[in-house]
Amino acid sequence: MEPSTILVLSVIFLLTLYILLSWSKQHGNPSLPPGPAPIPVLGTPKYMDLRAATQNFQKLSQKYGSIFTIWKMSEPVIVLCGYDTVKDALINHAEQFSARPLIPVLYVSTKGYAFNGPRWRPLRRFAMTSLRNFGMGKKTMETRVLMESNYLIQAVSETGGKPFNPTMFLASAVGNIISSVLFGEHFDYQDKKLQDLLQSTSRHIKGFTSPLTMICNVLPVLLKFPSIRNKAFKESYYLQRFVTKYITHHKETLDPQSPRDFIDYYLLKIQEVEHEKDPDFCDTSLLMIVVGLLAAGTETTASTLKFSLVLMAHYPDVQAKVQQEIDEVTKGIRLPEIMDKPQLSYTNAVVHEVQRVLDLAPTALFHAVTEDIKFRGFTIPKEATIIPFISSVLTDPSQWETPEVFNPGHFLDEDGQFRTRLAFMPFSAGKRVCLGENLARMELFLLFSALLQKFTFTLPPGTERKDSKFLNLNKTEIIASGEILAVPRALSK
């Protein structure tokens, strides 16, 4: 037999064996939740495309129920839908669902030194303690946000009532707040450093959601090729270089008796454990955590604020009611504060309903199970990827009276007082709830109420107002391109 023939037959044999093994793995666990039939080797690529997750998962949940299986090649991915199922997993079984799946691009980029890596517990615990000590969720942080509100109000007032896109103003305000926490520095909105930070952060996020990144996550062997790896990480390098400069400066000027910000606290922790073998706290983990906090704490909050202002322009009656409530409480002589929340029930309800309708992270960050677990009648194998479908929680008809409609009344009781809703999970839930949830909540409430106290937001002439079914709109497009007008208000004293 010719060598070439032997080679061809060998390749065919190996491919056939691989396909059979893949088929066996996909069909060898009948206790998995049901789901669409996978293709050997390929899995269910249509449903792994998260750009269409909302539509796809809604259809699959209607067919298979609140828990179903899709496939990333030969690996099962379990999708959880609806409040009861997501709560059961992330809260009632918090420990078993607390792991993260290995995401190749993220792991290689961070070298495992990040909140999503195997060292997550000590890193997250220290970060939460440091941020809390530094004022996160306390009066000192509120003072920072209120100061930033004044800078933001000034920037918006300079638009002179002409149509403008508030994206950069809002990103600058939120970027300044997180910068003060991490770097101990405040920037003018026109400062090139701030613009570089915002651009680098935006590029970092887009880089990790690019088509090349998705391909590398499915075929991680590609990351072994330097040219592909560098291209996949190119956008992230900009933000890493920006942060590295600050870390270097902090090292050179560190005063152990007077830590200035998060980086200083972390550098002191590194000194404390430097004698340990392979410590969790090192220069690499500091870099990756600061990069992660910037990425998580800038664009999401700024996008939510942008959407809230556009939404108010489409709902002038809601906006007027918010303004009336703020005027009655503050009398126009000061900005709204956190202590005003009990008296600003409607305003607080609007802020919450904006987040529910926007549904900025439909699938949240993926989870994984720490052990084989029997869950709601099925067996989920250890390390299986879990997708909490947060959209299905925020629009669960068993939890929301009018889930497809923008309705602040979802968060108001019969007496018009604010009420919490357990199905409000825009920050996810359980042990992996968003680390910056408290800061984000504070920023959204204070910046939104400050802007509505000072301005009335309207649509540019000729722009069509939308009806109440905002959930059917392209919200990402609205955030990216929507222009509005900010008309200064004459408050009655």
C-alpha positions in Angstrom: 0.0 0.0 0.0 1.3 3.4 -1.0 2.4 5.7 1.9 0.1 8.4 0.8 -2.8 5.9 0.9 -1.9 4.9 4.4 -1.8 8.6 5.5 -5.2 9.3 4.0 -6.7 6.1 5.6 -5.1 7.1 8.9 -6.6 10.6 8.8 -10.0 9.2 7.9 -9.7 6.7 10.8 -8.8 9.3 13.3 -11.5 11.7 12.2 -14.1 8.9 12.4 -12.9 8.0 15.9 -13.0 11.6 17.0 -16.6 12.0 15.6 -17.7 8.8 17.3 -16.1 9.9 20.6 -17.8 13.2 20.3 -21.2 11.6 19.6 -20.7 9.3 22.5 -20.0 12.2 24.8 -22.9 14.2 23.6 -25.4 11.3 24.0 -23.8 9.4 26.9 -25.5 11.3 29.7 -29.3 10.8 29.5 -29.7 12.6 32.8 -28.7 16.0 31.4 -31.5 18.5 30.8 -33.1 18.3 27.4 -32.1 20.5 24.5 -31.6 20.7 20.7 -29.8 17.8 19.2 -26.1 18.5 18.9 -24.0 17.9 15.7 -21.0 15.6 16.4 -17.9 17.7 17.1 -19.6 21.0 16.3 -22.3 20.9 19.0 -25.0 23.5 18.6 -23.1 26.5 17.2 -26.3 28.4 16.4 -27.2 28.6 20.0 -23.7 29.3 21.3 -23.7 32.6 19.3 -24.6 34.9 22.2 -25.3 37.8 20.0 -28.7 36.2 19.4 -29.0 34.7 22.9 -32.2 36.5 24.0 -34.2 35.4 21.0 -32.7 31.9 20.9 -33.0 31.1 24.6 -36.5 32.4 24.8 -37.6 29.9 22.0 -35.6 27.1 23.6 -37.1 27.7 27.0 -40.6 27.6 25.5 -39.9 24.2 24.1 -37.7 22.6 26.7 -38.6 24.4 29.9 -36.6 26.4 32.5 -33.4 24.4 32.2 -32.0 23.0 29.0 -28.7 21.9 27.4 -26.9 23.4 24.4 -23.4 22.3 23.3 -20.0 24.0 22.9 -18.6 21.4 20.6 -18.6 18.2 22.8 -19.1 20.0 26.1 -22.5 20.5 27.6 -23.6 24.0 28.5 -26.6 24.3 30.8 -28.9 27.3 30.5 -31.1 28.4 33.4 -34.2 30.4 32.7 -36.8 32.2 34.9 -36.5 33.6 38.4 -37.2 30.3 40.3 -34.6 28.3 38.5 -31.9 31.0 38.5 -32.5 31.8 42.2 -32.4 28.1 43.1 -29.0 27.8 41.4 -27.2 31.0 42.3 -28.7 31.5 45.8 -30.0 28.2 47.2 -27.0 26.3 45.7 -24.6 29.2 45.7 -21.5 27.2 46.6 -22.0 24.5 44.0 -22.7 27.1 41.2 -19.8 29.4 42.3 -17.1 28.3 39.8 -16.3 29.9 36.5 -15.6 27.9 33.3 -12.2 28.1 31.8 -12.4 30.7 29.1 -9.2 30.3 27.1 -8.6 33.8 25.9 -9.4 35.3 29.3 -7.2 32.7 31.1 -4.2 33.2 28.8 -4.6 37.0 29.0 -4.7 37.1 32.8 -2.5 34.1 33.4 -5.2 33.0 35.9 -4.6 36.1 38.1 -8.1 37.6 38.0 -11.5 37.3 39.6 -12.5 34.7 37.0 -9.5 32.5 37.6 -8.7 29.8 40.1 -7.4 32.3 42.6 -10.7 34.2 42.7 -11.6 33.7 46.3 -8.7 35.5 48.1 -8.5 38.1 45.4 -12.2 38.9 45.5 -12.2 38.9 49.3 -9.3 41.3 49.5 -10.7 43.6 46.8 -14.0 43.9 48.6 -12.4 44.6 51.9 -10.1 47.2 50.4 -12.8 49.0 48.5 -15.0 49.0 51.5 -12.2 50.5 53.7 -11.6 53.0 51.0 -15.2 54.2 51.2 -17.2 52.1 48.8 -20.8 52.4 49.8 -20.0 54.9 52.5 -20.4 58.7 52.9 -16.9 59.4 51.6 -17.8 57.7 48.3 -21.1 59.6 48.1 -19.2 62.8 48.5 -17.0 61.8 45.5 -20.0 61.1 43.4 -21.8 64.3 44.4 -18.7 66.3 43.5 -18.6 64.6 40.1 -22.2 65.4 39.6 -21.3 69.1 39.6 -18.7 68.6 36.9 -21.2 66.6 34.8 -23.9 69.2 35.2 -21.4 71.9 34.1 -20.4 69.9 31.0 -24.0 69.3 30.0 -24.9 73.0 30.5 -22.3 73.9 28.0 -24.2 72.2 25.2 -26.4 75.3 25.2 -29.7 73.3 24.6 -28.4 71.9 21.3 -28.7 68.2 20.3 -25.8 66.2 21.7 -24.7 62.7 22.4 -24.1 62.4 26.2 -22.0 59.3 25.9 -18.6 60.9 26.5 -19.8 63.2 29.3 -21.3 60.2 31.2 -18.3 58.0 30.5 -16.0 60.8 31.8 -18.0 61.2 35.0 -18.1 57.4 35.7 -14.5 57.0 34.6 -13.4 59.8 37.0 -15.2 58.1 39.9 -13.6 54.7 39.4 -10.2 56.5 38.7 -10.4 58.2 42.1 -10.9 54.9 43.8 -8.1 53.0 41.9 -5.6 55.7 41.1 -6.5 58.5 43.5 -6.7 61.0 40.6 -9.4 63.2 39.1 -9.3 64.4 35.5 -10.7 67.3 33.6 -13.2 66.0 31.0 -10.9 67.3 28.2 -7.8 65.8 29.8 -6.0 63.5 27.3 -5.3 61.0 30.1 -9.0 60.6 30.8 -9.8 60.2 27.1 -7.0 57.6 26.7 -8.4 55.7 29.7 -11.9 55.7 28.3 -10.8 54.7 24.8 -8.5 52.0 26.1 -11.3 50.6 28.3 -13.7 50.6 25.4 -11.1 48.8 23.1 -10.4 46.3 25.9 -14.1 45.3 26.1 -14.6 45.2 22.3 -11.4 43.1 22.0 -12.8 40.4 24.3 -16.1 40.2 22.3 -14.5 40.2 18.8 -15.1 37.4 16.3 -11.4 36.4 16.6 -11.7 36.0 20.4 -14.8 33.9 20.0 -13.0 31.6 17.6 -10.0 31.3 19.9 -12.3 30.4 22.8 -13.7 27.5 20.8 -10.3 26.5 19.4 -7.8 27.5 22.1 -5.0 25.8 20.2 -4.9 28.9 18.0 -3.5 30.9 21.0 -0.3 28.9 20.8 0.5 30.8 17.6 2.1 34.2 18.6 0.7 36.1 15.7 -2.9 35.1 16.5 -2.4 35.5 20.2 -1.0 39.0 19.8 -3.9 40.0 17.5 -6.4 38.6 19.9 -4.9 40.5 22.8 -4.0 43.7 20.9 -6.9 45.8 22.2 -6.4 44.7 25.8 -2.7 45.8 25.7 -3.7 49.5 25.5 -5.5 49.4 28.8 -2.7 47.3 30.4 -0.1 49.8 29.4 -2.2 52.6 30.8 -2.6 50.9 34.2 1.0 49.8 34.3 2.2 53.4 34.2 0.1 54.2 37.3 1.3 51.1 39.1 4.9 52.0 38.4 4.4 55.6 39.7 2.6 54.2 42.8 5.5 51.9 43.6 7.9 54.9 43.4 5.9 57.1 45.6 4.3 54.6 48.0 4.0 55.7 51.7 3.1 52.6 53.8 1.7 54.9 56.5 -0.6 56.7 54.2 -2.2 54.6 51.4 -3.9 56.8 48.9 -6.0 54.5 46.9 -6.7 50.9 45.9 -3.4 50.4 44.2 -1.5 51.5 47.3 -3.5 49.1 49.4 -2.7 46.3 47.0 1.0 47.1 46.9 1.1 46.9 50.7 -0.6 43.5 50.5 2.0 42.4 48.0 4.8 43.4 50.4 3.0 41.5 53.1 3.0 38.1 51.3 6.1 38.5 49.1 7.9 35.7 51.2 5.2 33.2 50.2 5.8 30.7 47.3 3.6 31.6 44.4 1.5 34.2 46.2 -2.0 35.2 44.9 -1.1 38.9 45.4 1.6 40.0 43.0 2.2 42.6 40.2 0.3 40.4 37.7 -2.8 40.0 39.8 -2.8 43.8 40.6 -2.6 44.7 36.9 -5.3 42.2 36.0 -7.7 43.2 38.8 -7.4 47.0 38.1 -7.9 46.3 34.4 -11.0 44.2 35.3 -12.4 46.8 37.6 -12.0 49.5 35.0 -13.7 47.4 32.3 -16.6 46.4 34.6 -17.1 49.8 36.2 -17.1 52.3 33.4 -19.0 51.4 30.2 -21.8 49.5 31.9 -22.8 52.3 34.3 -22.3 55.0 31.6 -24.4 53.0 29.1 -27.2 52.6 31.7 -27.2 56.4 32.4 -27.3 57.1 28.7 -30.3 54.8 28.2 -32.0 56.4 31.2 -31.8 59.9 29.7 -33.0 58.7 26.3 -35.8 56.9 28.0 -36.8 60.1 29.9 -36.9 61.9 26.6 -39.3 59.3 25.3 -41.4 59.4 28.4 -41.9 63.1 29.4 -44.7 62.3 31.9 -42.4 60.0 33.8 -39.6 62.6 33.7 -41.9 65.4 35.0 -43.0 63.2 37.9 -39.4 62.5 38.8 -38.5 66.2 38.7 -41.5 67.2 40.8 -40.5 64.6 43.5 -36.9 65.8 43.5 -38.0 69.5 43.7 -40.3 68.8 46.7 -37.5 67.0 48.6 -34.5 69.2 47.8 -36.3 72.6 47.3 -33.8 73.2 44.5 -31.1 74.3 47.0 -28.9 71.1 47.0 -28.4 68.0 44.9 -30.3 64.8 45.9 -28.4 62.6 48.3 -28.6 59.0 49.4 -30.4 60.0 52.6 -33.2 61.2 50.3 -33.9 57.8 48.9 -36.9 57.1 51.2 -38.5 60.3 50.1 -37.6 59.8 46.4 -39.5 56.5 46.0 -40.6 57.3 42.4 -37.2 58.4 41.3 -35.7 55.3 42.8 -38.3 53.1 41.1 -37.5 54.7 37.7 -33.8 54.0 38.2 -34.5 50.4 38.9 -37.0 50.0 36.1 -34.5 51.5 33.6 -32.0 48.8 34.6 -34.7 46.1 34.3 -35.8 47.2 30.8 -32.2 47.8 29.6 -31.1 44.3 30.6 -27.5 45.2 29.8 -26.1 41.7 30.5 -28.7 39.2 29.3 -26.6 36.1 30.2 -24.4 37.5 33.0 -20.9 36.0 33.2 -20.9 32.3 32.9 -20.8 30.0 35.9 -19.6 26.4 36.3 -20.5 23.8 38.9 -17.9 22.7 41.4 -19.1 19.1 41.6 -21.6 16.7 40.1 -24.9 17.9 41.3 -28.5 16.8 41.0 -30.5 19.9 40.2 -34.2 20.1 39.5 -34.5 16.5 38.4 -31.3 16.4 36.3 -27.7 15.6 36.9 -25.1 18.3 35.9 -21.5 17.1 35.7 -18.7 18.8 37.5 -17.2 21.8 35.7 -20.1 22.0 33.3 -20.7 25.6 32.0 -23.8 27.3 33.4 -25.5 30.3 31.7 -27.8 32.2 34.0 -30.3 33.8 31.5 -30.8 37.0 33.4 -33.2 38.4 30.7 -35.6 35.7 31.6 -35.5 36.8 35.2 -36.0 40.4 34.5 -39.0 39.7 32.2 -40.4 36.7 34.1 -44.3 37.1 33.9 -44.6 35.3 37.3 -42.6 38.2 38.9 -43.5 41.3 36.9 -47.0 42.6 36.3 -46.2 44.1 32.8 -42.8 42.5 31.9 -42.7 43.8 28.3 -43.5 47.4 29.3 -41.4 50.2 30.9 -43.4 50.6 34.1 -41.8 52.2 37.3 -44.8 50.9 39.2 -43.1 47.5 39.3 -41.1 49.0 42.2 -43.8 50.8 44.0 -46.3 49.5 46.6 -49.9 50.5 46.9 -48.9 53.5 48.9 -46.4 54.7 46.3 -43.5 53.7 48.5 -40.4 52.0 46.9 -40.4 48.2 47.2 -37.6 45.8 46.5 -38.2 43.0 44.0 -36.3 39.7 44.5 -36.3 39.1 40.7 -34.3 42.3 40.2 -31.0 40.7 39.3 -29.2 43.0 36.8 -26.0 42.5 38.8 -26.5 38.7 38.9 -26.7 37.0 42.3 -25.0 34.7 44.7 -21.3 34.4 45.4 -20.4 35.9 42.1 -22.6 39.0 42.2 -21.0 42.0 40.6 -18.2 43.3 42.8 -19.1 46.9 42.1 -22.8 46.6 42.6 -23.0 49.1 45.5 -20.9 51.7 43.7 -23.0 51.3 40.5 -26.2 51.7 42.4 -25.0 54.8 44.1 -23.7 56.3 40.8 -26.9 55.6 39.0 -29.2 57.1 41.6 -27.1 60.2 42.3 -26.0 61.1 38.8 -29.5 60.4 37.3 -31.3 62.5 39.9 -28.8 65.3 39.8 -29.2 65.6 36.0 -33.0 65.5 36.1 -33.0 68.2 38.9 -31.1 70.5 36.6 -32.3 69.6 33.1 -35.3 68.4 31.1 -34.2 66.0 28.4 -36.1 66.1 25.1 -35.7 64.5 21.7 -34.3 66.5 18.8 -36.9 68.0 16.4 -38.2 65.4 14.0 -37.3 62.4 16.2 -40.2 59.9 16.7 -41.2 59.0 20.2 -41.4 55.3 20.9 -44.2 53.5 22.5 -44.0 51.7 25.8 -42.7 48.3 24.5 -39.1 49.3 24.7 -38.0 45.7 25.2 -38.6 45.2 21.5 -36.2 48.0 20.5 -32.5 47.8 19.6 -31.3 49.1 23.0 -27.6 48.8 22.0 -28.2 51.0 19.0 -30.1 53.6 21.2 -27.2 53.8 23.6 -24.6 54.1 20.8 -26.3 56.7 18.7 -29.1 58.5 20.5 -28.9 62.3 20.6 -30.9 64.3 23.1 -31.4 67.9 24.2 -30.8 69.1 27.7 -33.0 72.1 28.5 -32.0 73.9 31.8 -34.8 74.0 34.4 -35.9 77.0 36.4 -36.5 75.5 39.8 -39.0 77.2 42.1 -37.3 78.1 45.3 
